Amino acid sequence: MCTKLLPRPAQKILTSHGHRIAIMAALLGACPQPGSAAPNFSEWAQATIVPLHNWFEPDCRWWNPFNWCPPSIGLHRGTSWWNSANIIESTIDYTSLTGDQTFWPDVEAAFNAVDDADTVARNPSVTDDEGWWALTWIRAFDVKHDQRFLDRAKFIFRDMTDFWDNKCNGGIWWDKAKTHKNAIENELFLTIAARLHLRTAGDRGAGSFIDWANKEMDWFLAPDGMISNSLVNDGLDMNTCKNNGQFTWTYNQGVILGGLIDMAASAGAGMTTKDSTFYIGLAERIADKVVSDMSSNHNGILTEANGRSCAGNDCPQFKGIFMRNLALLNQVRPKDSYREFLVSNAETLWFKARSSCSDDVSIPYLGVDWSGPYDGQKAPESQSAALDAILAAVPFGGRNRAKVATTQSVQCAPSEGVANAIDGNFGTKWCGSGGGPHTLLVDLGTTMKIAGITIRHAGSGPNEPDRSHHNWNTRDFSIQFSPDGASWTTVGVTGNTCDVTYHSFPPQTARWLQLSIQRPTDGDAPAARVYEFEAFETIVSSLSCSGAMVLCAGVCADLTSNQGNCGTCGHACQPGYVCTTGQCTNSCPGGRTPCRGSCVDVHSDPSNCGSCGHACAPGQGCTSALCTTCEACVCADGFRSSACGNTAACQHVCRAHGG
């Protein structure tokens, strides 16, 4: 898929508080015209978030003049409870990615608008609404390192565990009346559990976050379950407990990506039932399927499972959730196809699905159909989804890190010098003549980690004859990185025909970049033509670790007990050994048994009952190395017995399974 980019317009935004936020643009005061301005996704995000801020009313005065929020109503005008959770998470992402703190007070106000109990009670009929809020507060914790946020997420998760049972062999119910088990609430349950595990020191054993994550993951992957043909289905047929054959909504594909990424991070510590390669491989298959199949009929632009029709409060929110999670996957497993998809969707929705100058509006609104034209939509759900898509592209646009460019090639014309290759103007080009090979040496000014390169070739130019001569696109070339100008790492490309090429890779430490062109065109023309060479710095992970946890290669690890980081980051225990007090040992204290990197009591652990890996069925406990069925559980504070699969022990009466 090759991309033709358009310019951005100027905007001036008036917030509800009367403050003007100036959004700088290349064409001041003008509507979009075919031209040359480089996209700045951070500026677009700043313009897009303003309406969401204006719609934010945590006292629900938009619904009720008495400032009382009825069940299921959101904190943004016209929204439901789950919509507001996603809008607040988008606000958190905006703050983290752009560094702009202007809208963080909305996050604090949302947190303070309800307490822990009200968060789960606001929509008392379903489990997924509260799950969205758990993810939101985990994200807030990562950005601000405030334990309040993580504690609320844990409170929400504990409430969700109450709705797991053995109907269809496991999973939590979508509705608290227990009539349906769908994909979304179980994907959320998985992702929350895995993320809480990564942020909780000493999390292991029965009833732990990682124990719940493993149970959910194994259940979700069951044959005839909700994954079919590399896409997640809507839910189960409760009569057969098999895939119900309904729509494969984009948000279902997005949430599972996040869960799989966190399971892969947990696998590095030997805490999961499968290795990280399995989880990332499945995430890639799902993402690849969406990128290829759910956009193929709309020129590479993401479209919902039922086509462009997307009404109500729910569906317009879905696509942004997928884009948010695809961006996370691209950080872990970067691919050119993911980067191009993220960039092209953000650019297309901005230029084709946005309210235009002729609409006579002071702020930009984004429609539901990102392919355009703008559908007149002015709603928080579609605006938030568009913001997610733009934020997903922030790492790939807005600030080209290239400072100085030089070349040994002779320029084709006085106006086609090498400085044009990094000037931010897509309408000017560097043209090097002669027999080649041609080289473009770029100085970044300082050493940094580069994770992406975009090259705009001859066919991307706005002027003839370049635009019509796609065979003038740079055919064979290599990109080289060097921290010192002496040692180089090379990424090569051959057989290119695209107007714009996006190159993603694991972050490379570099001060110098070099574009070496071996074959400048698809024919015999000897001149090299590059309209823009852009280098983008990687985003540093915002994951923070609580307590004594240490960040090791993107994973929070307890060095006293982490299998993959025992005593120090990177020191992994051999198979059959466990990490105890920071040392690898092949024995466990107190008669316990080494199992999947933990010391367990096979006499009482329902995940390892009688032997390592022998898990009792949902609802059963483990007594005297036998799976048991609870006859009654009498617990304080609303918790059931750990033998019934929850986290807090209490008095219970059990009998041996089958007895």
C-alpha positions in Angstrom: 0.0 0.0 0.0 1.5 3.3 -1.1 0.4 6.6 0.4 -0.2 10.0 -1.2 -0.2 12.7 1.5 -2.0 16.0 1.7 -1.3 19.2 3.6 -2.9 20.2 6.9 -4.9 23.4 7.4 -4.6 26.0 10.1 -6.9 25.8 13.1 -7.6 28.0 16.1 -9.4 26.3 19.0 -11.6 28.0 21.6 -12.0 26.0 24.7 -15.0 26.1 27.1 -12.9 28.3 29.4 -12.3 30.9 26.8 -8.6 30.1 26.3 -7.4 30.1 22.8 -5.0 27.3 21.8 -3.2 28.1 18.6 -2.6 25.2 16.3 0.3 26.1 14.1 0.1 25.0 10.4 1.9 25.5 7.2 -0.9 27.3 5.4 -2.2 29.9 7.8 -5.8 30.8 7.4 -6.3 28.4 4.4 -8.3 25.3 3.7 -6.4 22.2 2.6 -4.8 22.5 -0.8 -2.6 20.1 -2.7 0.8 21.0 -1.3 3.7 20.3 0.8 3.3 20.7 4.6 4.5 17.8 6.7 2.0 16.2 9.1 2.3 17.0 12.8 0.2 14.4 14.6 0.8 16.0 18.0 -0.8 19.3 16.7 -3.7 17.3 15.2 -4.2 15.5 18.5 -4.2 18.9 20.4 -7.0 20.2 18.1 -9.0 16.9 18.3 -9.0 16.7 22.1 -10.5 20.1 22.7 -14.1 19.1 21.9 -13.7 16.1 24.3 -12.7 18.5 27.0 -15.6 20.8 26.2 -18.0 17.8 26.5 -16.6 16.7 29.9 -19.3 17.2 32.6 -18.5 14.9 35.6 -21.5 16.1 37.5 -23.8 14.9 34.6 -25.5 18.3 34.4 -26.0 17.6 30.7 -28.4 14.7 31.7 -29.9 15.9 35.0 -30.2 19.5 36.2 -29.9 18.3 39.8 -26.3 17.1 39.2 -27.2 13.5 39.8 -25.7 10.8 37.5 -28.1 8.0 36.9 -26.9 4.4 36.1 -24.8 3.8 33.0 -24.5 7.5 32.1 -21.1 8.7 31.2 -19.1 11.8 32.3 -19.1 13.3 28.8 -22.1 14.8 27.2 -24.2 12.2 25.4 -22.1 9.2 26.4 -22.4 5.9 28.3 -20.3 4.9 31.2 -17.8 2.8 29.1 -17.4 5.6 26.5 -16.1 7.9 29.2 -13.6 5.4 30.4 -12.1 5.2 26.9 -12.2 9.0 26.5 -10.3 9.5 29.8 -7.8 6.8 28.7 -7.3 8.7 25.4 -6.7 11.9 27.5 -4.1 10.0 29.5 -2.4 8.8 26.3 -2.5 12.4 24.9 -0.7 13.7 28.1 1.9 11.0 27.9 2.6 11.1 24.2 2.6 14.9 23.8 3.8 16.1 27.2 1.0 18.6 27.3 -0.6 18.7 30.8 -3.5 21.0 29.8 -6.1 18.3 30.0 -4.9 16.2 32.9 -7.3 17.9 35.3 -10.1 16.0 33.4 -8.5 12.7 34.5 -8.3 13.8 38.1 -11.9 15.0 38.0 -13.1 11.7 36.6 -11.3 9.8 39.3 -12.8 12.0 42.0 -16.3 12.0 40.5 -16.9 8.5 41.9 -15.4 6.2 44.5 -14.3 2.6 44.1 -17.8 1.2 44.8 -19.6 3.6 42.5 -17.2 2.8 39.7 -18.5 -0.8 39.6 -22.1 0.1 40.4 -22.5 2.9 37.9 -23.6 0.4 35.3 -24.9 -2.4 37.6 -26.0 -4.7 34.8 -22.8 -5.6 32.9 -19.1 -6.4 33.7 -17.4 -4.9 30.7 -18.1 -1.2 31.6 -16.2 -1.4 34.8 -13.4 -3.3 33.0 -12.7 -0.4 30.8 -12.3 1.8 33.8 -9.8 -0.6 35.3 -7.6 -0.3 32.1 -8.0 3.5 32.3 -6.7 3.7 35.9 -3.8 1.3 35.2 -2.8 3.6 32.4 -3.1 6.6 34.7 -0.8 4.8 37.2 1.8 4.2 34.5 1.9 7.9 33.7 1.7 9.5 37.2 3.0 6.6 39.4 0.1 7.3 41.8 -0.9 4.3 43.8 -4.5 5.5 44.1 -5.1 4.6 40.4 -3.7 1.1 40.7 -5.6 0.4 43.9 -8.9 1.3 42.1 -8.1 -1.0 39.2 -7.5 -3.8 41.7 -10.8 -3.1 43.4 -12.6 -3.3 40.0 -10.8 -6.5 39.1 -11.9 -8.2 42.3 -15.5 -7.4 41.6 -15.2 -8.9 38.1 -13.9 -12.2 39.5 -17.2 -12.8 41.1 -18.7 -13.4 37.7 -16.4 -16.3 36.7 -18.1 -19.7 36.9 -17.9 -23.1 35.1 -20.7 -22.5 32.6 -19.0 -23.3 29.2 -16.0 -24.4 31.3 -15.1 -21.0 32.5 -15.0 -17.3 31.6 -16.8 -14.4 33.1 -20.4 -13.3 32.3 -21.0 -10.2 30.2 -24.2 -9.4 32.1 -24.5 -9.7 35.9 -27.8 -11.5 35.3 -25.7 -14.3 33.8 -27.3 -14.8 30.4 -24.4 -14.2 28.0 -20.6 -14.9 27.8 -19.1 -12.7 25.2 -15.5 -11.9 24.0 -15.1 -8.3 25.2 -15.5 -8.8 29.0 -13.2 -11.8 28.9 -10.6 -9.9 26.8 -10.7 -7.1 29.3 -10.5 -9.6 32.2 -7.4 -11.1 30.7 -5.7 -7.8 30.0 -6.4 -6.3 33.4 -5.1 -9.4 35.2 -1.9 -9.5 33.1 -1.2 -5.8 33.6 -1.9 -6.0 37.4 0.5 -8.9 37.6 3.2 -6.9 35.9 2.7 -4.1 38.4 2.4 -6.1 41.6 5.4 -7.4 43.5 5.3 -11.1 44.5 2.2 -11.9 42.5 2.1 -15.7 42.1 0.2 -18.8 43.2 -3.5 -19.6 43.4 -5.8 -16.6 43.1 -3.0 -14.3 42.0 -3.5 -11.9 39.0 -1.3 -14.1 36.8 -3.2 -17.2 37.9 -6.4 -15.5 36.7 -4.7 -14.4 33.5 -3.6 -18.0 32.8 -7.1 -19.4 33.4 -8.7 -16.8 31.2 -6.1 -17.2 28.4 -6.4 -21.0 28.4 -10.2 -20.7 28.4 -10.2 -18.1 25.6 -8.1 -20.3 23.4 -10.3 -23.4 23.7 -11.3 -25.2 20.5 -14.6 -23.8 19.1 -14.0 -20.7 21.2 -14.1 -17.1 20.1 -11.1 -17.0 17.8 -11.8 -18.2 14.3 -9.7 -17.6 11.2 -7.4 -15.4 13.2 -10.2 -13.0 14.3 -12.0 -12.7 17.6 -15.7 -13.3 17.3 -18.4 -11.5 19.3 -19.2 -14.2 21.8 -20.5 -17.7 22.5 -23.8 -19.4 21.7 -24.8 -20.3 25.2 -26.7 -23.4 24.1 -23.7 -25.0 22.5 -20.9 -23.0 24.2 -19.3 -22.5 20.8 -18.5 -19.5 18.7 -21.7 -17.7 17.9 -20.6 -16.7 14.4 -21.5 -13.0 14.9 -19.5 -9.9 13.9 -15.7 -9.6 14.4 -15.8 -6.1 15.8 -12.6 -4.1 15.6 -12.5 -3.4 19.4 -12.5 -7.2 20.0 -9.4 -7.5 17.9 -7.8 -4.5 19.7 -8.3 -5.6 23.3 -6.9 -9.1 22.8 -3.7 -7.6 21.3 -3.2 -5.7 24.5 -3.7 -8.8 26.6 -1.4 -11.0 24.5 1.4 -8.4 24.7 1.1 -8.4 28.5 1.0 -12.2 28.6 4.2 -12.2 26.5 5.8 -9.8 29.0 4.8 -12.1 31.9 6.1 -15.2 30.0 9.6 -13.8 30.3 9.4 -14.6 34.0 8.3 -18.2 33.5 4.8 -17.4 34.9 2.6 -18.4 32.0 1.4 -21.6 30.4 2.9 -20.7 27.0 6.0 -18.8 26.0 6.2 -15.3 24.7 6.7 -16.4 21.1 3.2 -18.0 21.2 1.5 -14.9 22.5 3.2 -12.4 20.2 2.7 -14.8 17.2 -1.0 -14.9 17.8 -1.2 -11.1 18.3 0.6 -10.7 14.9 -1.8 -13.1 13.1 -4.8 -11.2 14.5 -3.3 -7.7 13.6 -2.2 -8.9 10.1 -5.7 -10.2 9.5 -7.3 -6.9 10.5 -4.8 -4.8 8.5 -5.4 -6.9 5.4 -9.1 -7.9 5.6 -10.9 -5.1 7.5 -9.5 -2.3 5.4 -9.1 -4.0 2.0 -12.3 -2.6 0.5 -11.6 1.0 1.6 -8.0 1.7 0.3 -6.3 0.5 3.5 -8.6 2.5 5.9 -10.0 0.6 8.8 -13.7 -0.2 8.5 -16.0 -1.8 11.0 -17.1 -5.5 10.6 -20.5 -4.6 9.3 -19.2 -2.1 6.8 -19.5 1.7 7.1 -22.7 1.6 9.0 -21.9 2.4 12.6 -24.6 4.1 14.7 -25.3 4.6 18.4 -23.0 5.1 21.3 -21.0 1.9 21.0 -19.8 1.2 17.4 -18.3 4.6 16.7 -15.8 4.0 19.6 -14.6 0.6 18.4 -11.9 1.5 15.8 -9.9 3.8 18.1 -9.5 0.9 20.6 -8.0 -1.2 17.9 -5.6 1.5 16.7 -4.5 2.1 20.4 -3.5 -1.5 20.8 -2.0 -1.9 17.3 0.4 0.9 18.3 1.4 -1.1 21.4 2.0 -4.2 19.3 4.2 -2.1 16.9 6.4 -1.0 19.8 7.0 -4.7 20.7 7.1 -6.1 17.2 7.6 -3.3 14.8 6.5 -3.8 11.2 6.5 -1.5 8.2 2.9 -2.6 7.4 1.7 -1.6 10.9 3.4 1.7 10.8 2.1 2.5 7.3 -1.4 1.5 8.4 -1.3 3.7 11.5 0.0 6.7 9.5 -2.3 6.4 6.5 -5.4 6.0 8.7 -4.5 9.1 10.8 -3.8 11.2 7.7 -6.9 10.0 5.8 -9.3 10.6 8.6 -7.8 14.1 9.2 -8.1 15.2 5.6 -11.2 13.3 4.5 -13.4 12.8 7.6 -12.9 16.2 9.3 -15.2 19.2 9.4 -13.9 21.6 6.8 -13.5 25.3 6.6 -16.8 25.6 4.8 -18.5 24.2 7.9 -17.8 27.4 9.7 -16.8 25.7 12.9 -14.1 27.0 15.3 -12.9 23.5 16.2 -12.4 20.3 14.1 -14.9 17.4 14.5 -14.1 13.9 13.1 -16.7 11.6 11.6 -17.3 7.9 12.0 -16.3 6.8 8.5 -12.5 7.6 8.3 -12.6 7.2 4.5 -14.7 10.3 4.3 -16.5 12.4 3.4 -17.2 14.1 6.7 -20.6 12.9 7.9 -21.5 15.8 10.1 -20.9 13.8 13.3 -20.2 15.9 16.4 -20.1 13.2 19.1 -17.6 12.2 21.8 -17.5 8.6 20.6 -16.3 9.2 17.1 -14.1 12.1 18.2 -12.4 9.9 20.8 -11.8 7.1 18.3 -10.2 9.6 15.9 -8.0 10.9 18.7 -6.9 7.3 19.4 -5.9 6.9 15.7 -4.0 10.2 15.6 -2.2 9.4 18.9 -1.2 6.0 17.5 0.6 7.8 14.7 2.3 10.5 16.9 5.7 8.6 17.1 5.9 8.6 13.3 5.3 12.3 12.4 5.6 15.8 13.5 9.2 16.2 14.2 11.9 15.0 11.9 15.0 14.5 13.9 17.3 15.0 10.9 19.4 18.2 11.4 21.9 18.4 8.5 22.1 16.5 5.2 25.1 16.3 2.9 25.9 14.3 -0.3 28.7 13.7 -2.8 26.2 13.7 -5.7 25.9 16.7 -8.0 22.4 18.3 -7.7 20.3 18.1 -10.9 19.2 21.8 -10.8 20.0 24.9 -8.6 16.6 24.5 -6.8 17.1 20.7 -6.0 19.8 20.8 -3.4 20.4 18.2 -0.6 18.8 20.5 2.1 15.4 19.9 0.5 15.6 16.2 1.7 15.0 17.3 5.3 13.3 20.7 5.1 9.8 19.5 6.1 8.4 20.5 2.7 7.0 17.7 0.7 6.9 19.8 -2.4 10.7 20.3 -2.7 13.1 17.5 -3.6 16.8 16.6 -3.6 17.8 15.3 -7.0 21.3 13.8 -7.4 22.6 13.4 -10.9 25.5 11.3 -12.3 26.2 7.6 -12.4 26.0 7.0 -8.7 25.9 5.3 -6.3 24.2 8.2 -4.5 24.4 8.7 -0.8 22.5 11.0 1.6 24.3 11.5 4.9 22.2 12.8 7.7 23.4 14.2 11.0 20.9 14.0 13.9 22.8 16.5 16.0 23.1 14.1 19.0 22.9 10.4 19.7 19.3 9.1 20.1 17.3 5.9 19.5 15.7 5.9 16.1 12.7 3.5 15.6 11.3 4.6 12.2 12.4 6.1 8.9 10.0 7.5 6.2 11.3 8.2 2.7 9.1 10.1 0.2 10.2 9.1 -3.3 9.6 10.7 -6.7 6.0 9.5 -7.1 5.0 11.3 -3.9 5.9 14.7 -5.4 3.1 17.2 -6.2 4.5 18.2 -9.6 4.9 16.6 -12.9 6.7 14.8 -14.2 7.7 13.1 -11.0 4.1 12.3 -9.9 3.3 10.4 -13.0 6.7 8.6 -13.1 6.3 6.0 -10.4 9.1 4.1 -12.0 11.4 6.9 -10.8 10.8 5.8 -7.2 14.0 4.7 -5.6 14.4 1.1 -6.6 17.2 -0.5 -4.5 18.6 1.3 -1.4 19.9 0.7 2.1 19.5 2.7 5.3 22.5 2.7 7.7 22.8 3.7 11.3 25.9 4.7 13.2 26.5 6.1 16.7 30.0 7.4 15.8 30.3 7.6 12.1 32.6 4.6 12.0 30.6 1.5 12.8 27.4 1.0 10.8 24.2 -1.2 11.0 22.4 -1.7 7.7 18.8 -2.2 6.7 18.4 -2.9 3.0 15.4 -2.6 0.5 15.3 -3.9 -3.0 12.6 -3.8 -5.6 10.7 -0.9 -4.2 7.9 0.6 -6.3 6.0 2.6 -3.6 5.8 6.4 -3.6 6.3 6.5 0.2 8.1 3.8 2.2 7.9 3.4 6.0 10.6 1.5 7.7 10.1 0.3 11.3 12.7 -1.7 13.3 13.8 -2.2 16.9 15.2 1.1 18.2 18.7 1.8 16.8 21.2 4.0 18.7 22.4 6.5 16.1 23.9 10.0 15.6 24.4 9.5 11.9 22.1 8.0 9.2 23.0 7.2 5.6 20.7 6.5 2.7 22.7 4.6 0.1 21.0 4.3 -3.3 22.3 1.4 -5.5 19.6 1.7 -8.2 17.8 5.1 -8.3 14.9 4.1 -10.6 13.1 1.1 -12.1 14.5 2.0 -15.5 17.8 3.4 -16.8 17.4 7.0 -15.5 20.5 7.6 -13.3 19.2 10.5 -11.1 18.1 9.9 -7.5 15.0 11.8 -6.3 14.0 12.1 -2.7 11.3 14.6 -1.6 11.8 14.0 2.1 13.9 11.8 4.4 12.4 11.6 8.0 13.9 10.0 11.1 11.7 9.5 14.1 12.8 8.8 17.7 11.3 5.9 19.7 8.9 6.5 22.5 10.2 5.4 25.9 7.9 3.0 27.7 5.9 4.7 30.4 5.5 1.5 32.4 6.4 2.1 36.0 7.0 -0.5 38.8 5.5 -0.4 42.2 7.2 -1.3 45.5 10.4 -3.2 45.2 9.7 -4.2 41.6 12.5 -3.3 39.0 12.0 -2.5 35.3 13.9 -5.2 33.3 13.7 -4.9 29.5 10.1 -3.5 29.7 8.9 -5.9 32.4 8.4 -5.2 36.1 10.3 -7.9 38.0 10.7 -8.8 41.6 14.4 -9.8 41.6 13.9 -12.0 44.6 11.5 -14.4 42.8 11.5 -13.6 39.1 12.5 -16.6 37.0 13.9 -14.5 34.1 15.5 -11.9 36.3 16.7 -13.6 39.4 18.9 -11.4 41.6 19.6 -9.1 38.7 18.0 -8.2 35.4 18.6 -10.7 32.7 19.8 -13.6 35.0 17.4 -16.5 34.2 17.1 -19.6 36.2 17.5 -22.9 34.3 14.6 -25.3 33.8 13.8 -27.2 37.0 15.1 -24.3 39.2 13.2 -21.6 40.9 14.2 -18.1 42.0 14.1 -17.9 45.8 15.5 -14.8 47.7 17.3 -13.8 44.5 19.0 -17.1 43.9 18.3 -20.0 41.5 17.7 -23.2 43.4 16.4 -26.7 42.6 14.7 -27.1 45.9 11.8 -25.4 47.7 11.4 -24.8 51.4 8.6 -26.3 53.5 8.1 -29.4 51.4 6.8 -27.4 48.4 7.4 -28.4 44.8 9.0 -26.3 42.0 6.4 -25.7 39.3 6.5 -23.2 36.4 9.0 -21.0 38.3 7.2 -21.0 41.6 7.3 -23.1 44.8 3.8 -24.5 45.2 2.0 -26.8 47.6 0.6 -29.6 45.5 -1.6 -30.6 48.4 -3.6 -27.3 48.3 -2.9 -25.4 45.1 -5.9 -25.8 42.7 -3.6 -24.9 39.8 -1.2 -27.7 40.7 -3.3 -30.2 42.6 -1.4 -33.5 43.3 1.2 -32.7 40.7 2.7 -29.7 38.8 0.3 -28.4 36.1 -2.7 -30.5 37.2 -5.4 -27.8 37.5 -8.8 -28.3 39.1 -11.9 -27.3 37.2 -13.4 -23.9 37.8 -15.3 -23.8 41.1 -13.1 -26.6 42.6 -10.5 -26.3 45.3 -7.6 -28.6 46.2 -7.6 -30.5 49.5 -5.1 -33.2 50.4 -3.8 -33.2 46.7 -7.4 -34.0 45.4 -9.6 -31.6 43.5 -12.6 -30.7 45.7 -16.0 -29.3 45.3 -17.1 -26.5 47.7 -20.5 -27.2 49.4 -20.6 -23.8 51.1 -18.4 -20.8 51.5 -18.9 -18.3 54.3 -16.7 -15.3 53.8 -16.3 -11.8 55.2 -16.4 -8.7 53.0 -18.1 -10.5 50.2 -15.2 -12.8 49.3 -15.6 -16.5 48.6 -13.1 -19.1 49.6 -9.8 -19.4 47.8 -10.8 -23.1 47.3 -13.6 -21.7 45.2 -11.2 -19.8 43.0 -11.0 -16.4 44.6 -8.2 -14.6 46.4 -9.3 -14.5 50.0 -9.4 -17.6 52.3 -12.4 -18.2 54.5 -14.3 -21.0 56.2 -15.5 -23.6 53.7 -16.9 -27.1 53.5 -15.5 -29.3 50.7 -15.8 -32.8 49.5 -13.4 -34.7 47.3 -14.4 -34.5 43.6 -16.6 -37.5 42.9 -17.0 -38.3 46.6 
